Amino acid sequence: MSNHQTFPQFTRLPTEIRRLIWIHALPRGRIQLFAKNVPWENWRLLPPVIAHVCQESREVAMNHAVVRGFPTAEDTQTTTWFIGSRDILELHSGYPYPLSNPEPFFAAVERMAINANDFEGDIEVVIRDLIEGHRFHSVKVVYLIVEQIETAYWPRFRPDITEQDKGKGTILDLSSEEDQRKIEDYKTWARFQEMSPVFPRHEDVALALSSSLEVVILHEIRLYHERLLQAGYTEGDGRVSLPTSTPIPPDDPWIIQQRKRLPEFRPALLILGWR
């Protein structure tokens, strides 16, 4: 195999191919935090490396990112480059953040994370917004963070981590075979370092998490149903009629339909460390 780090023929490739390569080179799995009383400048995502390569690569990066400014007293040029199809939006505390304007991020995000211990707080409000369709129209997965682990060796979970993104952590999906392999590889390495890290297993947290989640979802769907009735609605989306009796049983077709519209919820770990 050649050790050459250049590919002079790149510019001769068709534009469509070059753009696909630039898209493939975009970072993935970075975390953009939204939290009450957390300094924004400590958590904003910087432009990806490819944004500095050439005009074409920068255009690709900008087309895939929500580039927003949140000026502060110390830094009037504060910006973040959030890539909705690649990065993860962590809703930490204080949702829905009335003192800022996170709506562009909510519209773009496909994966977000939230503390699994907050079923009577932020999770409840997020689920309400997901059910009513006010926000998060593109979300496919919601990670429920069951534990936060701090380790100086956390970049071993993401060998592709760039220097500019260190310190912002990473999400490990306990339902993912790939992430489970990362955990096992880390534990094997740690044993050689005479460490004995302990990680929660999917089977230890999934059942209790699912039970709590279903209680909140059913409750919020029923409240949504009551609000629709009060507003005078008699039909759903044209496929399933809106029931007129209350409370609706959990196996009602309308309840099942609303449940299917929600994204997938997965238990996850938040791995944090220091530079």
matplotlib code that plots the C-alpha trace (Angstrom):
import matplotlib.pyplot as plt

x = [0.0, 1.2, 1.9, 1.1, -1.1, -2.1, -4.4, -3.7, -6.5, -9.2, -9.9, -10.5, -13.4, -16.9, -18.4, -21.0, -18.4, -16.2, -19.1, -20.0, -16.4, -16.6, -19.9, -18.4, -15.5, -17.8, -17.5, -20.1, -21.2, -20.2, -22.3, -24.0, -25.2, -28.2, -28.4, -29.6, -26.8, -24.0, -21.6, -22.4, -18.8, -17.6, -19.9, -20.3, -19.1, -16.3, -16.2, -15.3, -11.8, -13.1, -14.5, -10.9, -9.7, -11.1, -14.1, -16.0, -15.5, -16.5, -19.7, -20.5, -19.9, -22.1, -24.9, -25.0, -24.6, -26.7, -24.3, -25.7, -24.3, -24.9, -23.0, -21.9, -20.3, -16.9, -17.2, -19.5, -18.5, -19.6, -20.9, -21.6, -21.5, -24.2, -24.7, -28.2, -27.6, -24.3, -24.1, -26.1, -28.1, -28.0, -30.9, -29.4, -31.6, -34.1, -35.8, -37.2, -34.7, -36.8, -33.8, -32.1, -33.2, -32.5, -35.4, -33.1, -31.3, -34.5, -35.6, -32.4, -31.5, -31.9, -30.4, -30.7, -29.9, -31.6, -31.1, -33.0, -33.6, -35.8, -39.2, -41.2, -39.3, -37.6, -38.4, -42.1, -42.0, -39.9, -42.3, -45.2, -43.5, -42.8, -46.4, -47.9, -45.4, -44.3, -40.6, -38.0, -39.6, -36.5, -35.6, -35.1, -33.5, -33.6, -30.8, -31.8, -28.6, -28.7, -25.2, -22.5, -18.9, -15.8, -12.4, -9.2, -9.1, -12.5, -11.1, -10.4, -14.1, -13.8, -10.4, -11.6, -12.0, -10.4, -8.4, -11.0, -13.8, -12.0, -13.8, -17.3, -17.8, -19.4, -22.6, -22.5, -25.7, -26.3, -28.6, -25.8, -23.6, -20.9, -20.9, -21.0, -17.8, -16.2, -17.1, -15.6, -12.5, -12.1, -12.5, -9.9, -7.5, -8.3, -7.5, -3.9, -3.7, -4.9, -8.2, -11.6, -14.2, -17.9, -20.5, -24.3, -25.5, -28.4, -30.4, -30.0, -31.5, -33.7, -36.8, -37.1, -36.5, -39.0, -41.7, -41.2, -41.1, -44.4, -46.2, -45.2, -45.9, -49.4, -50.2, -49.1, -50.9, -54.1, -53.6, -53.1, -56.3, -58.2, -56.9, -58.0, -61.5, -61.7, -60.6, -63.4, -61.5, -63.3, -60.8, -57.2, -55.1, -57.7, -56.7, -57.8, -60.8, -60.2, -62.0, -64.5, -64.5, -62.1, -59.8, -58.7, -57.5, -53.8, -54.7, -56.9, -55.8, -55.5, -53.1, -51.1, -50.9, -49.6, -47.0, -45.7, -45.1, -42.5, -38.8, -36.9, -35.8, -32.5, -30.6, -27.1, -24.0, -22.5, -18.7, -16.9, -13.3, -10.7, -8.2]
y = [0.0, 3.5, 6.0, 9.0, 11.5, 13.4, 12.5, 14.9, 13.4, 14.6, 17.8, 15.7, 13.8, 14.9, 17.6, 15.2, 12.7, 15.3, 16.6, 13.1, 12.7, 16.0, 15.0, 11.6, 13.6, 15.6, 14.8, 12.7, 12.2, 15.6, 16.9, 20.3, 21.1, 23.3, 23.9, 26.6, 28.7, 27.0, 29.4, 29.0, 29.7, 26.5, 24.2, 25.6, 23.4, 24.9, 24.7, 21.1, 20.7, 20.4, 24.0, 25.3, 23.2, 25.0, 27.0, 23.9, 22.0, 25.0, 25.4, 21.7, 22.1, 25.3, 23.6, 20.8, 22.9, 25.2, 28.1, 30.3, 33.1, 33.6, 36.7, 37.1, 40.0, 38.5, 37.1, 39.0, 36.5, 33.4, 30.8, 27.1, 24.7, 22.1, 19.4, 18.0, 14.8, 14.0, 15.7, 15.1, 17.8, 17.3, 18.9, 19.2, 21.4, 24.3, 23.1, 24.8, 27.6, 30.7, 33.1, 31.9, 30.9, 27.1, 26.6, 26.2, 23.4, 21.8, 21.8, 20.3, 17.7, 13.9, 12.6, 14.1, 13.1, 13.9, 12.9, 9.6, 10.6, 13.5, 11.9, 14.5, 17.4, 18.0, 14.5, 15.1, 18.4, 17.0, 14.1, 16.5, 18.5, 15.4, 14.2, 17.5, 18.1, 21.5, 20.8, 18.1, 17.2, 15.4, 13.5, 9.7, 8.7, 10.1, 8.9, 8.6, 9.1, 6.6, 7.4, 9.9, 8.5, 10.6, 9.3, 10.8, 8.0, 8.7, 9.5, 5.8, 5.4, 7.8, 7.5, 9.9, 12.7, 15.9, 18.2, 20.9, 18.6, 17.2, 17.9, 17.8, 14.1, 11.3, 9.3, 5.5, 3.8, 0.7, -0.7, -0.6, -3.6, -1.2, 0.8, -2.3, -3.5, -0.1, -0.7, -4.2, -3.1, -0.3, -2.7, -5.1, -2.2, -1.0, -4.4, -4.1, -0.8, -2.4, -0.6, -2.2, 0.1, -0.8, 0.0, -0.5, -3.2, -2.8, -5.6, -3.9, -0.6, -1.2, -2.7, -0.1, 2.7, 1.4, 1.1, 4.7, 6.0, 4.3, 5.7, 9.3, 8.7, 7.3, 10.1, 12.8, 11.2, 11.2, 14.8, 15.6, 13.8, 15.9, 19.1, 18.0, 17.3, 20.6, 22.3, 20.7, 18.1, 14.9, 13.2, 12.4, 12.6, 11.0, 7.4, 6.8, 8.6, 10.6, 8.8, 10.8, 8.9, 9.5, 8.1, 6.2, 2.6, 2.0, -0.4, 2.1, 2.4, 6.2, 5.8, 3.2, 5.5, 8.4, 6.2, 5.1, 8.7, 9.1, 8.5, 5.5, 5.9, 4.2, 4.0, 5.5, 6.6, 10.0, 9.7, 12.9, 13.6, 16.3, 17.4]
z = [0.0, -0.8, 1.9, -0.3, 1.4, -1.7, -4.6, -7.6, -9.7, -7.2, -9.1, -12.3, -10.7, -11.6, -9.3, -7.9, -6.9, -5.2, -3.3, -2.1, -0.9, 1.0, 2.6, 3.7, 5.3, 7.5, 11.2, 12.9, 16.5, 17.8, 20.6, 20.6, 24.1, 25.0, 28.7, 31.0, 32.6, 30.7, 28.8, 25.1, 24.1, 25.9, 23.9, 20.4, 17.5, 15.4, 11.6, 10.5, 9.1, 5.5, 5.8, 5.6, 2.6, -0.3, -1.5, -2.7, 0.6, 2.6, 0.5, 1.2, 4.9, 5.1, 3.1, 5.7, 8.8, 10.8, 11.2, 13.9, 16.0, 19.7, 20.7, 24.2, 26.1, 25.7, 22.2, 19.7, 16.9, 18.7, 16.1, 16.0, 13.1, 13.9, 11.2, 11.8, 9.9, 11.7, 15.1, 18.3, 20.0, 23.8, 25.7, 29.2, 31.3, 31.0, 27.8, 25.7, 26.4, 26.1, 26.3, 23.1, 19.6, 19.2, 16.7, 13.7, 15.5, 16.5, 12.9, 11.6, 14.2, 13.4, 16.7, 20.1, 23.7, 27.0, 30.7, 31.3, 35.0, 34.1, 33.1, 35.1, 33.6, 30.3, 28.9, 29.4, 27.6, 24.7, 24.2, 24.2, 21.4, 19.5, 19.7, 18.8, 16.0, 17.1, 16.9, 16.0, 12.6, 11.4, 14.6, 14.1, 17.4, 20.9, 23.2, 26.9, 28.9, 31.7, 33.0, 32.6, 32.8, 33.0, 32.0, 30.7, 28.1, 26.5, 23.0, 22.7, 22.1, 19.1, 17.5, 14.7, 17.3, 16.2, 18.5, 18.3, 19.5, 22.5, 25.8, 24.4, 25.0, 23.0, 23.1, 23.2, 22.1, 24.3, 21.6, 19.0, 18.4, 17.1, 20.3, 22.4, 20.7, 21.5, 25.2, 25.2, 23.4, 25.9, 28.8, 27.3, 27.0, 30.5, 32.0, 30.6, 32.4, 35.6, 35.5, 36.0, 34.5, 34.9, 32.4, 32.6, 30.3, 27.9, 29.5, 33.0, 32.0, 29.0, 30.7, 33.5, 31.0, 28.5, 31.3, 32.5, 28.9, 27.9, 31.0, 29.9, 26.2, 26.9, 29.3, 26.8, 23.9, 26.0, 26.9, 23.2, 22.4, 25.0, 23.6, 20.1, 21.3, 23.0, 19.8, 17.9, 15.9, 14.9, 12.6, 12.8, 9.6, 7.4, 8.0, 11.6, 13.2, 16.3, 19.2, 21.1, 24.3, 27.2, 28.5, 25.4, 26.0, 25.2, 22.3, 20.5, 16.8, 17.2, 20.2, 18.3, 15.3, 17.4, 19.0, 15.6, 14.7, 17.4, 17.0, 18.4, 22.0, 23.0, 26.3, 26.0, 27.9, 27.8, 28.0, 29.1, 29.8, 29.7, 27.1]

ax = plt.figure().add_subplot(projection="3d")
ax.plot(x, y, z, "-o")
ax.set_aspect("equal")
plt.show()
